[in-house]
Amino acid sequence: MAEKATAEPVKSKSELAAAEAHRKRQQQELELQRERILDQRTSSPHRRAALEAALAEIEARLKELE
């Protein structure tokens, strides 16, 4: 029985550059969202909990991109 090759296709330099540019844009967008959340002030415990949850999600997504 012959084994099938499971290697990923080789990407061209332009495809790699486009993927890297996309990743950087996503990272910048998440960092801006993070800054906006950190800048918000609230005395409402419910609003604060929502902001903390959003911040945790953004930070997790940033770690995935690194």
PQR file of N, CA, C, O and H, with PARSE charges and radii, in Angstrom:
ATOM      1  N   MET A   1       0.821  -1.186   0.000 -0.4000 1.5000
ATOM      2  CA  MET A   1       0.000   0.000   0.000 -0.0000 2.0000
ATOM      3  C   MET A   1       0.862   1.245   0.000  0.5500 1.7000
ATOM      4  O   MET A   1       1.782   1.366   0.808 -0.5500 1.4000
ATOM      5  N   ALA A   2       0.579   2.145  -0.876 -0.4000 1.5000
ATOM      6  CA  ALA A   2       1.337   3.391  -0.954 -0.0000 2.0000
ATOM      7  C   ALA A   2       0.737   4.406   0.010  0.5500 1.7000
ATOM      8  O   ALA A   2      -0.482   4.518   0.140 -0.5500 1.4000
ATOM      9  H   ALA A   2      -0.169   2.047  -1.532  0.4000 1.0000
ATOM     10  N   GLU A   3       1.614   5.139   0.679 -0.4000 1.5000
ATOM     11  CA  GLU A   3       1.151   6.170   1.603 -0.0000 2.0000
ATOM     12  C   GLU A   3       0.920   7.466   0.837  0.5500 1.7000
ATOM     13  O   GLU A   3       1.680   7.806  -0.070 -0.5500 1.4000
ATOM     14  H   GLU A   3       2.604   5.048   0.573  0.4000 1.0000
ATOM     15  N   LYS A   4      -0.122   8.176   1.205 -0.4000 1.5000
ATOM     16  CA  LYS A   4      -0.409   9.460   0.576 -0.0000 2.0000
ATOM     17  C   LYS A   4       0.408  10.537   1.258  0.5500 1.7000
ATOM     18  O   LYS A   4       0.586  10.519   2.476 -0.5500 1.4000
ATOM     19  H   LYS A   4      -0.739   7.899   1.941  0.4000 1.0000
ATOM     20  N   ALA A   5       0.896  11.456   0.481 -0.4000 1.5000
ATOM     21  CA  ALA A   5       1.656  12.581   1.033 -0.0000 2.0000
ATOM     22  C   ALA A   5       0.677  13.533   1.714  0.5500 1.7000
ATOM     23  O   ALA A   5      -0.349  13.897   1.140 -0.5500 1.4000
ATOM     24  H   ALA A   5       0.752  11.471  -0.508  0.4000 1.0000
ATOM     25  N   THR A   6       1.003  13.929   2.936 -0.4000 1.5000
ATOM     26  CA  THR A   6       0.122  14.831   3.680 -0.0000 2.0000
ATOM     27  C   THR A   6       0.753  16.203   3.860  0.5500 1.7000
ATOM     28  O   THR A   6       0.274  17.016   4.651 -0.5500 1.4000
ATOM     29  H   THR A   6       1.837  13.633   3.402  0.4000 1.0000
ATOM     30  N   ALA A   7       1.820  16.455   3.129 -0.4000 1.5000
ATOM     31  CA  ALA A   7       2.506  17.746   3.253 -0.0000 2.0000
ATOM     32  C   ALA A   7       1.629  18.855   2.683  0.5500 1.7000
ATOM     33  O   ALA A   7       0.903  18.656   1.709 -0.5500 1.4000
ATOM     34  H   ALA A   7       2.209  15.795   2.487  0.4000 1.0000
ATOM     35  N   GLU A   8       1.711  20.025   3.308 -0.4000 1.5000
ATOM     36  CA  GLU A   8       0.965  21.176   2.819 -0.0000 2.0000
ATOM     37  C   GLU A   8       1.621  21.698   1.547  0.5500 1.7000
ATOM     38  O   GLU A   8       2.837  21.594   1.388 -0.5500 1.4000
ATOM     39  H   GLU A   8       2.301  20.187   4.099  0.4000 1.0000
ATOM     40  N   PRO A   9       0.825  22.257   0.644 -0.5600 1.5000
ATOM     41  CA  PRO A   9       1.421  22.824  -0.566  0.2800 2.0000
ATOM     42  C   PRO A   9       2.339  23.997  -0.209  0.5500 1.7000
ATOM     43  O   PRO A   9       2.091  24.734   0.745 -0.5500 1.4000
ATOM     44  N   VAL A  10       3.376  24.146  -0.979 -0.4000 1.5000
ATOM     45  CA  VAL A  10       4.332  25.230  -0.748 -0.0000 2.0000
ATOM     46  C   VAL A  10       3.695  26.539  -1.196  0.5500 1.7000
ATOM     47  O   VAL A  10       3.149  26.629  -2.295 -0.5500 1.4000
ATOM     48  H   VAL A  10       3.578  23.547  -1.755  0.4000 1.0000
ATOM     49  N   LYS A  11       3.767  27.546  -0.341 -0.4000 1.5000
ATOM     50  CA  LYS A  11       3.182  28.846  -0.668 -0.0000 2.0000
ATOM     51  C   LYS A  11       4.246  29.744  -1.272  0.5500 1.7000
ATOM     52  O   LYS A  11       5.421  29.676  -0.910 -0.5500 1.4000
ATOM     53  H   LYS A  11       4.210  27.473   0.552  0.4000 1.0000
ATOM     54  N   SER A  12       3.816  30.578  -2.192 -0.4000 1.5000
ATOM     55  CA  SER A  12       4.747  31.515  -2.815 -0.0000 2.0000
ATOM     56  C   SER A  12       5.077  32.632  -1.829  0.5500 1.7000
ATOM     57  O   SER A  12       4.408  32.802  -0.810 -0.5500 1.4000
ATOM     58  H   SER A  12       2.862  30.633  -2.486  0.4000 1.0000
ATOM     59  N   LYS A  13       6.118  33.386  -2.155 -0.4000 1.5000
ATOM     60  CA  LYS A  13       6.526  34.497  -1.288 -0.0000 2.0000
ATOM     61  C   LYS A  13       5.415  35.526  -1.162  0.5500 1.7000
ATOM     62  O   LYS A  13       5.204  36.088  -0.087 -0.5500 1.4000
ATOM     63  H   LYS A  13       6.662  33.249  -2.983  0.4000 1.0000
ATOM     64  N   SER A  14       4.708  35.774  -2.249 -0.4000 1.5000
ATOM     65  CA  SER A  14       3.630  36.773  -2.196 -0.0000 2.0000
ATOM     66  C   SER A  14       2.479  36.293  -1.312  0.5500 1.7000
ATOM     67  O   SER A  14       1.862  37.091  -0.606 -0.5500 1.4000
ATOM     68  H   SER A  14       4.879  35.318  -3.122  0.4000 1.0000
ATOM     69  N   GLU A  15       2.190  34.989  -1.349 -0.4000 1.5000
ATOM     70  CA  GLU A  15       1.146  34.448  -0.477 -0.0000 2.0000
ATOM     71  C   GLU A  15       1.565  34.540   0.987  0.5500 1.7000
ATOM     72  O   GLU A  15       0.754  34.870   1.851 -0.5500 1.4000
ATOM     73  H   GLU A  15       2.691  34.341  -1.923  0.4000 1.0000
ATOM     74  N   LEU A  16       2.825  34.249   1.256 -0.4000 1.5000
ATOM     75  CA  LEU A  16       3.331  34.352   2.625 -0.0000 2.0000
ATOM     76  C   LEU A  16       3.311  35.797   3.105  0.5500 1.7000
ATOM     77  O   LEU A  16       2.955  36.066   4.253 -0.5500 1.4000
ATOM     78  H   LEU A  16       3.484  33.981   0.553  0.4000 1.0000
ATOM     79  N   ALA A  17       3.691  36.724   2.237 -0.4000 1.5000
ATOM     80  CA  ALA A  17       3.688  38.143   2.591 -0.0000 2.0000
ATOM     81  C   ALA A  17       2.258  38.624   2.850  0.5500 1.7000
ATOM     82  O   ALA A  17       2.020  39.393   3.781 -0.5500 1.4000
ATOM     83  H   ALA A  17       3.980  36.505   1.305  0.4000 1.0000
ATOM     84  N   ALA A  18       1.321  38.176   2.036 -0.4000 1.5000
ATOM     85  CA  ALA A  18      -0.076  38.567   2.226 -0.0000 2.0000
ATOM     86  C   ALA A  18      -0.617  38.005   3.535  0.5500 1.7000
ATOM     87  O   ALA A  18      -1.344  38.691   4.255 -0.5500 1.4000
ATOM     88  H   ALA A  18       1.515  37.551   1.280  0.4000 1.0000
ATOM     89  N   ALA A  19      -0.267  36.771   3.842 -0.4000 1.5000
ATOM     90  CA  ALA A  19      -0.718  36.162   5.097 -0.0000 2.0000
ATOM     91  C   ALA A  19      -0.127  36.891   6.296  0.5500 1.7000
ATOM     92  O   ALA A  19      -0.816  37.105   7.294 -0.5500 1.4000
ATOM     93  H   ALA A  19       0.323  36.214   3.257  0.4000 1.0000
ATOM     94  N   GLU A  20       1.127  37.270   6.209 -0.4000 1.5000
ATOM     95  CA  GLU A  20       1.787  38.002   7.299 -0.0000 2.0000
ATOM     96  C   GLU A  20       1.160  39.386   7.461  0.5500 1.7000
ATOM     97  O   GLU A  20       0.951  39.839   8.586 -0.5500 1.4000
ATOM     98  H   GLU A  20       1.687  37.096   5.399  0.4000 1.0000
ATOM     99  N   ALA A  21       0.863  40.053   6.366 -0.4000 1.5000
ATOM    100  CA  ALA A  21       0.225  41.373   6.431 -0.0000 2.0000
ATOM    101  C   ALA A  21      -1.161  41.261   7.067  0.5500 1.7000
ATOM    102  O   ALA A  21      -1.551  42.110   7.869 -0.5500 1.4000
ATOM    103  H   ALA A  21       1.032  39.685   5.452  0.4000 1.0000
ATOM    104  N   HIS A  22      -1.893  40.222   6.711 -0.4000 1.5000
ATOM    105  CA  HIS A  22      -3.221  39.998   7.288 -0.0000 2.0000
ATOM    106  C   HIS A  22      -3.114  39.754   8.790  0.5500 1.7000
ATOM    107  O   HIS A  22      -3.906  40.293   9.564 -0.5500 1.4000
ATOM    108  H   HIS A  22      -1.575  39.533   6.059  0.4000 1.0000
ATOM    109  N   ARG A  23      -2.147  38.951   9.204 -0.4000 1.5000
ATOM    110  CA  ARG A  23      -1.943  38.658  10.619 -0.0000 2.0000
ATOM    111  C   ARG A  23      -1.600  39.933  11.387  0.5500 1.7000
ATOM    112  O   ARG A  23      -2.097  40.147  12.492 -0.5500 1.4000
ATOM    113  H   ARG A  23      -1.504  38.513   8.575  0.4000 1.0000
ATOM    114  N   LYS A  24      -0.752  40.776  10.802 -0.4000 1.5000
ATOM    115  CA  LYS A  24      -0.373  42.034  11.459 -0.0000 2.0000
ATOM    116  C   LYS A  24      -1.565  42.977  11.585  0.5500 1.7000
ATOM    117  O   LYS A  24      -1.722  43.650  12.603 -0.5500 1.4000
ATOM    118  H   LYS A  24      -0.347  40.602   9.904  0.4000 1.0000
ATOM    119  N   ARG A  25      -2.413  43.026  10.544 -0.4000 1.5000
ATOM    120  CA  ARG A  25      -3.615  43.874  10.609 -0.0000 2.0000
ATOM    121  C   ARG A  25      -4.556  43.389  11.710  0.5500 1.7000
ATOM    122  O   ARG A  25      -5.124  44.189  12.452 -0.5500 1.4000
ATOM    123  H   ARG A  25      -2.286  42.479   9.716  0.4000 1.0000
ATOM    124  N   GLN A  26      -4.711  42.074  11.805 -0.4000 1.5000
ATOM    125  CA  GLN A  26      -5.558  41.518  12.860 -0.0000 2.0000
ATOM    126  C   GLN A  26      -5.003  41.872  14.235  0.5500 1.7000
ATOM    127  O   GLN A  26      -5.752  42.239  15.140 -0.5500 1.4000
ATOM    128  H   GLN A  26      -4.249  41.423  11.202  0.4000 1.0000
ATOM    129  N   GLN A  27      -3.700  41.761  14.382 -0.4000 1.5000
ATOM    130  CA  GLN A  27      -3.060  42.066  15.653 -0.0000 2.0000
ATOM    131  C   GLN A  27      -3.251  43.542  16.010  0.5500 1.7000
ATOM    132  O   GLN A  27      -3.559  43.865  17.158 -0.5500 1.4000
ATOM    133  H   GLN A  27      -3.092  41.463  13.646  0.4000 1.0000
ATOM    134  N   GLN A  28      -3.072  44.431  15.044 -0.4000 1.5000
ATOM    135  CA  GLN A  28      -3.266  45.864  15.297 -0.0000 2.0000
ATOM    136  C   GLN A  28      -4.715  46.162  15.686  0.5500 1.7000
ATOM    137  O   GLN A  28      -4.971  46.958  16.589 -0.5500 1.4000
ATOM    138  H   GLN A  28      -2.822  44.169  14.112  0.4000 1.0000
ATOM    139  N   GLU A  29      -5.650  45.523  15.002 -0.4000 1.5000
ATOM    140  CA  GLU A  29      -7.065  45.720  15.304 -0.0000 2.0000
ATOM    141  C   GLU A  29      -7.378  45.279  16.736  0.5500 1.7000
ATOM    142  O   GLU A  29      -8.082  45.975  17.467 -0.5500 1.4000
ATOM    143  H   GLU A  29      -5.443  44.877  14.268  0.4000 1.0000
ATOM    144  N   LEU A  30      -6.858  44.133  17.124 -0.4000 1.5000
ATOM    145  CA  LEU A  30      -7.087  43.637  18.481 -0.0000 2.0000
ATOM    146  C   LEU A  30      -6.442  44.543  19.524  0.5500 1.7000
ATOM    147  O   LEU A  30      -7.016  44.773  20.589 -0.5500 1.4000
ATOM    148  H   LEU A  30      -6.286  43.567  16.530  0.4000 1.0000
ATOM    149  N   GLU A  31      -5.258  45.056  19.224 -0.4000 1.5000
ATOM    150  CA  GLU A  31      -4.588  45.956  20.163 -0.0000 2.0000
ATOM    151  C   GLU A  31      -5.376  47.255  20.335  0.5500 1.7000
ATOM    152  O   GLU A  31      -5.448  47.794  21.440 -0.5500 1.4000
ATOM    153  H   GLU A  31      -4.791  44.869  18.359  0.4000 1.0000
ATOM    154  N   LEU A  32      -5.967  47.760  19.247 -0.4000 1.5000
ATOM    155  CA  LEU A  32      -6.808  48.958  19.347 -0.0000 2.0000
ATOM    156  C   LEU A  32      -8.062  48.682  20.180  0.5500 1.7000
ATOM    157  O   LEU A  32      -8.466  49.509  20.997 -0.5500 1.4000
ATOM    158  H   LEU A  32      -5.909  47.322  18.350  0.4000 1.0000
ATOM    159  N   GLN A  33      -8.669  47.524  19.969 -0.4000 1.5000
ATOM    160  CA  GLN A  33      -9.840  47.151  20.764 -0.0000 2.0000
ATOM    161  C   GLN A  33      -9.467  47.056  22.241  0.5500 1.7000
ATOM    162  O   GLN A  33     -10.219  47.494  23.112 -0.5500 1.4000
ATOM    163  H   GLN A  33      -8.341  46.852  19.305  0.4000 1.0000
ATOM    164  N   ARG A  34      -8.312  46.485  22.507 -0.4000 1.5000
ATOM    165  CA  ARG A  34      -7.829  46.347  23.884 -0.0000 2.0000
ATOM    166  C   ARG A  34      -7.652  47.730  24.520  0.5500 1.7000
ATOM    167  O   ARG A  34      -8.061  47.944  25.661 -0.5500 1.4000
ATOM    168  H   ARG A  34      -7.702  46.129  21.800  0.4000 1.0000
ATOM    169  N   GLU A  35      -7.050  48.657  23.793 -0.4000 1.5000
ATOM    170  CA  GLU A  35      -6.850  50.018  24.303 -0.0000 2.0000
ATOM    171  C   GLU A  35      -8.179  50.702  24.607  0.5500 1.7000
ATOM    172  O   GLU A  35      -8.319  51.371  25.631 -0.5500 1.4000
ATOM    173  H   GLU A  35      -6.718  48.483  22.866  0.4000 1.0000
ATOM    174  N   ARG A  36      -9.163  50.532  23.707 -0.4000 1.5000
ATOM    175  CA  ARG A  36     -10.475  51.156  23.933 -0.0000 2.0000
ATOM    176  C   ARG A  36     -11.137  50.606  25.190  0.5500 1.7000
ATOM    177  O   ARG A  36     -11.747  51.352  25.957 -0.5500 1.4000
ATOM    178  H   ARG A  36      -9.050  49.989  22.875  0.4000 1.0000
ATOM    179  N   ILE A  37     -11.016  49.301  25.398 -0.4000 1.5000
ATOM    180  CA  ILE A  37     -11.598  48.697  26.597 -0.0000 2.0000
ATOM    181  C   ILE A  37     -10.899  49.212  27.846  0.5500 1.7000
ATOM    182  O   ILE A  37     -11.551  49.543  28.837 -0.5500 1.4000
ATOM    183  H   ILE A  37     -10.521  48.694  24.775  0.4000 1.0000
ATOM    184  N   LEU A  38      -9.578  49.281  27.800 -0.4000 1.5000
ATOM    185  CA  LEU A  38      -8.830  49.754  28.965 -0.0000 2.0000
ATOM    186  C   LEU A  38      -9.124  51.219  29.276  0.5500 1.7000
ATOM    187  O   LEU A  38      -9.026  51.632  30.431 -0.5500 1.4000
ATOM    188  H   LEU A  38      -9.049  49.012  26.995  0.4000 1.0000
ATOM    189  N   ASP A  39      -9.480  52.006  28.270 -0.4000 1.5000
ATOM    190  CA  ASP A  39      -9.773  53.427  28.466 -0.0000 2.0000
ATOM    191  C   ASP A  39     -11.159  53.676  29.063  0.5500 1.7000
ATOM    192  O   ASP A  39     -11.435  54.762  29.573 -0.5500 1.4000
ATOM    193  H   ASP A  39      -9.560  51.670  27.332  0.4000 1.0000
ATOM    194  N   GLN A  40     -12.027  52.667  28.997 -0.4000 1.5000
ATOM    195  CA  GLN A  40     -13.391  52.861  29.489 -0.0000 2.0000
ATOM    196  C   GLN A  40     -13.431  52.790  31.013  0.5500 1.7000
ATOM    197  O   GLN A  40     -12.765  51.962  31.634 -0.5500 1.4000
ATOM    198  H   GLN A  40     -11.803  51.784  28.583  0.4000 1.0000
ATOM    199  N   ARG A  41     -14.219  53.670  31.588 -0.4000 1.5000
ATOM    200  CA  ARG A  41     -14.413  53.711  33.036 -0.0000 2.0000
ATOM    201  C   ARG A  41     -15.895  53.441  33.312  0.5500 1.7000
ATOM    202  O   ARG A  41     -16.771  53.953  32.614 -0.5500 1.4000
ATOM    203  H   ARG A  41     -14.760  54.342  31.084  0.4000 1.0000
ATOM    204  N   THR A  42     -16.155  52.645  34.322 -0.4000 1.5000
ATOM    205  CA  THR A  42     -17.541  52.374  34.673 -0.0000 2.0000
ATOM    206  C   THR A  42     -17.648  52.042  36.154  0.5500 1.7000
ATOM    207  O   THR A  42     -16.735  51.467  36.747 -0.5500 1.4000
ATOM    208  H   THR A  42     -15.444  52.229  34.889  0.4000 1.0000
ATOM    209  N   SER A  43     -18.765  52.411  36.730 -0.4000 1.5000
ATOM    210  CA  SER A  43     -19.018  52.053  38.125 -0.0000 2.0000
ATOM    211  C   SER A  43     -19.989  50.876  38.206  0.5500 1.7000
ATOM    212  O   SER A  43     -20.224  50.328  39.283 -0.5500 1.4000
ATOM    213  H   SER A  43     -19.507  52.878  36.249  0.4000 1.0000
ATOM    214  N   SER A  44     -20.541  50.499  37.072 -0.4000 1.5000
ATOM    215  CA  SER A  44     -21.483  49.382  37.036 -0.0000 2.0000
ATOM    216  C   SER A  44     -20.729  48.054  37.093  0.5500 1.7000
ATOM    217  O   SER A  44     -19.874  47.794  36.246 -0.5500 1.4000
ATOM    218  H   SER A  44     -20.350  50.944  36.197  0.4000 1.0000
ATOM    219  N   PRO A  45     -21.036  47.213  38.078 -0.5600 1.5000
ATOM    220  CA  PRO A  45     -20.344  45.916  38.163  0.2800 2.0000
ATOM    221  C   PRO A  45     -20.638  45.015  36.967  0.5500 1.7000
ATOM    222  O   PRO A  45     -19.782  44.232  36.553 -0.5500 1.4000
ATOM    223  N   HIS A  46     -21.841  45.121  36.411 -0.4000 1.5000
ATOM    224  CA  HIS A  46     -22.189  44.295  35.248 -0.0000 2.0000
ATOM    225  C   HIS A  46     -21.393  44.735  34.018  0.5500 1.7000
ATOM    226  O   HIS A  46     -20.877  43.908  33.266 -0.5500 1.4000
ATOM    227  H   HIS A  46     -22.536  45.757  36.747  0.4000 1.0000
ATOM    228  N   ARG A  47     -21.307  46.026  33.835 -0.4000 1.5000
ATOM    229  CA  ARG A  47     -20.538  46.565  32.702 -0.0000 2.0000
ATOM    230  C   ARG A  47     -19.062  46.233  32.867  0.5500 1.7000
ATOM    231  O   ARG A  47     -18.395  45.870  31.898 -0.5500 1.4000
ATOM    232  H   ARG A  47     -21.726  46.698  34.445  0.4000 1.0000
ATOM    233  N   ARG A  48     -18.551  46.354  34.080 -0.4000 1.5000
ATOM    234  CA  ARG A  48     -17.145  46.051  34.348 -0.0000 2.0000
ATOM    235  C   ARG A  48     -16.848  44.576  34.045  0.5500 1.7000
ATOM    236  O   ARG A  48     -15.812  44.255  33.463 -0.5500 1.4000
ATOM    237  H   ARG A  48     -19.093  46.649  34.867  0.4000 1.0000
ATOM    238  N   ALA A  49     -17.761  43.686  34.442 -0.4000 1.5000
ATOM    239  CA  ALA A  49     -17.581  42.255  34.170 -0.0000 2.0000
ATOM    240  C   ALA A  49     -17.566  41.990  32.667  0.5500 1.7000
ATOM    241  O   ALA A  49     -16.778  41.177  32.183 -0.5500 1.4000
ATOM    242  H   ALA A  49     -18.603  43.947  34.914  0.4000 1.0000
ATOM    243  N   ALA A  50     -18.433  42.673  31.936 -0.4000 1.5000
ATOM    244  CA  ALA A  50     -18.469  42.503  30.478 -0.0000 2.0000
ATOM    245  C   ALA A  50     -17.173  42.994  29.847  0.5500 1.7000
ATOM    246  O   ALA A  50     -16.643  42.358  28.935 -0.5500 1.4000
ATOM    247  H   ALA A  50     -19.073  43.334  32.329  0.4000 1.0000
ATOM    248  N   LEU A  51     -16.662  44.125  30.330 -0.4000 1.5000
ATOM    249  CA  LEU A  51     -15.401  44.652  29.804 -0.0000 2.0000
ATOM    250  C   LEU A  51     -14.240  43.710  30.115  0.5500 1.7000
ATOM    251  O   LEU A  51     -13.370  43.494  29.272 -0.5500 1.4000
ATOM    252  H   LEU A  51     -17.092  44.641  31.070  0.4000 1.0000
ATOM    253  N   GLU A  52     -14.229  43.152  31.324 -0.4000 1.5000
ATOM    254  CA  GLU A  52     -13.160  42.222  31.694 -0.0000 2.0000
ATOM    255  C   GLU A  52     -13.211  40.960  30.844  0.5500 1.7000
ATOM    256  O   GLU A  52     -12.170  40.435  30.450 -0.5500 1.4000
ATOM    257  H   GLU A  52     -14.936  43.328  32.009  0.4000 1.0000
ATOM    258  N   ALA A  53     -14.414  40.467  30.557 -0.4000 1.5000
ATOM    259  CA  ALA A  53     -14.561  39.286  29.702 -0.0000 2.0000
ATOM    260  C   ALA A  53     -14.087  39.586  28.280  0.5500 1.7000
ATOM    261  O   ALA A  53     -13.400  38.772  27.663 -0.5500 1.4000
ATOM    262  H   ALA A  53     -15.260  40.893  30.877  0.4000 1.0000
ATOM    263  N   ALA A  54     -14.456  40.747  27.774 -0.4000 1.5000
ATOM    264  CA  ALA A  54     -14.022  41.135  26.427 -0.0000 2.0000
ATOM    265  C   ALA A  54     -12.507  41.279  26.373  0.5500 1.7000
ATOM    266  O   ALA A  54     -11.871  40.864  25.404 -0.5500 1.4000
ATOM    267  H   ALA A  54     -15.014  41.408  28.276  0.4000 1.0000
ATOM    268  N   LEU A  55     -11.937  41.864  27.410 -0.4000 1.5000
ATOM    269  CA  LEU A  55     -10.488  42.035  27.468 -0.0000 2.0000
ATOM    270  C   LEU A  55      -9.781  40.679  27.494  0.5500 1.7000
ATOM    271  O   LEU A  55      -8.770  40.497  26.816 -0.5500 1.4000
ATOM    272  H   LEU A  55     -12.454  42.201  28.197  0.4000 1.0000
ATOM    273  N   ALA A  56     -10.299  39.737  28.262 -0.4000 1.5000
ATOM    274  CA  ALA A  56      -9.701  38.400  28.330 -0.0000 2.0000
ATOM    275  C   ALA A  56      -9.755  37.714  26.964  0.5500 1.7000
ATOM    276  O   ALA A  56      -8.798  37.052  26.562 -0.5500 1.4000
ATOM    277  H   ALA A  56     -11.121  39.885  28.813  0.4000 1.0000
ATOM    278  N   GLU A  57     -10.871  37.870  26.255 -0.4000 1.5000
ATOM    279  CA  GLU A  57     -11.004  37.265  24.928 -0.0000 2.0000
ATOM    280  C   GLU A  57     -10.014  37.880  23.941  0.5500 1.7000
ATOM    281  O   GLU A  57      -9.379  37.164  23.166 -0.5500 1.4000
ATOM    282  H   GLU A  57     -11.649  38.408  26.582  0.4000 1.0000
ATOM    283  N   ILE A  58      -9.884  39.188  23.971 -0.4000 1.5000
ATOM    284  CA  ILE A  58      -8.954  39.876  23.071 -0.0000 2.0000
ATOM    285  C   ILE A  58      -7.523  39.448  23.357  0.5500 1.7000
ATOM    286  O   ILE A  58      -6.754  39.190  22.431 -0.5500 1.4000
ATOM    287  H   ILE A  58     -10.399  39.770  24.600  0.4000 1.0000
ATOM    288  N   GLU A  59      -7.162  39.372  24.629 -0.4000 1.5000
ATOM    289  CA  GLU A  59      -5.798  38.970  24.976 -0.0000 2.0000
ATOM    290  C   GLU A  59      -5.518  37.528  24.563  0.5500 1.7000
ATOM    291  O   GLU A  59      -4.399  37.214  24.158 -0.5500 1.4000
ATOM    292  H   GLU A  59      -7.787  39.582  25.381  0.4000 1.0000
ATOM    293  N   ALA A  60      -6.514  36.648  24.657 -0.4000 1.5000
ATOM    294  CA  ALA A  60      -6.340  35.266  24.204 -0.0000 2.0000
ATOM    295  C   ALA A  60      -6.126  35.223  22.691  0.5500 1.7000
ATOM    296  O   ALA A  60      -5.278  34.476  22.203 -0.5500 1.4000
ATOM    297  H   ALA A  60      -7.423  36.904  24.986  0.4000 1.0000
ATOM    298  N   ARG A  61      -6.894  36.022  21.952 -0.4000 1.5000
ATOM    299  CA  ARG A  61      -6.734  36.059  20.495 -0.0000 2.0000
ATOM    300  C   ARG A  61      -5.375  36.625  20.103  0.5500 1.7000
ATOM    301  O   ARG A  61      -4.770  36.176  19.130 -0.5500 1.4000
ATOM    302  H   ARG A  61      -7.583  36.628  22.349  0.4000 1.0000
ATOM    303  N   LEU A  62      -4.893  37.614  20.860 -0.4000 1.5000
ATOM    304  CA  LEU A  62      -3.562  38.173  20.588 -0.0000 2.0000
ATOM    305  C   LEU A  62      -2.482  37.116  20.797  0.5500 1.7000
ATOM    306  O   LEU A  62      -1.530  37.041  20.020 -0.5500 1.4000
ATOM    307  H   LEU A  62      -5.384  37.980  21.651  0.4000 1.0000
ATOM    308  N   LYS A  63      -2.620  36.309  21.831 -0.4000 1.5000
ATOM    309  CA  LYS A  63      -1.635  35.248  22.081 -0.0000 2.0000
ATOM    310  C   LYS A  63      -1.627  34.232  20.946  0.5500 1.7000
ATOM    311  O   LYS A  63      -0.569  33.717  20.583 -0.5500 1.4000
ATOM    312  H   LYS A  63      -3.394  36.370  22.462  0.4000 1.0000
ATOM    313  N   GLU A  64      -2.802  33.940  20.380 -0.4000 1.5000
ATOM    314  CA  GLU A  64      -2.882  33.005  19.256 -0.0000 2.0000
ATOM    315  C   GLU A  64      -2.123  33.531  18.040  0.5500 1.7000
ATOM    316  O   GLU A  64      -1.541  32.756  17.282 -0.5500 1.4000
ATOM    317  H   GLU A  64      -3.661  34.359  20.675  0.4000 1.0000
ATOM    318  N   LEU A  65      -2.133  34.840  17.860 -0.4000 1.5000
ATOM    319  CA  LEU A  65      -1.478  35.441  16.695 -0.0000 2.0000
ATOM    320  C   LEU A  65       0.038  35.525  16.849  0.5500 1.7000
ATOM    321  O   LEU A  65       0.752  35.662  15.855 -0.5500 1.4000
ATOM    322  H   LEU A  65      -2.606  35.470  18.476  0.4000 1.0000
ATOM    323  N   GLU A  66       0.529  35.447  18.063 -0.4000 1.5000
ATOM    324  CA  GLU A  66       1.977  35.582  18.286 -0.0000 2.0000
ATOM    325  C   GLU A  66       2.726  34.357  17.843  0.5500 1.7000
ATOM    326  O   GLU A  66       3.950  34.306  17.960 -0.5500 1.4000
ATOM    327  H   GLU A  66      -0.051  35.336  18.870  0.4000 1.0000
TER
END
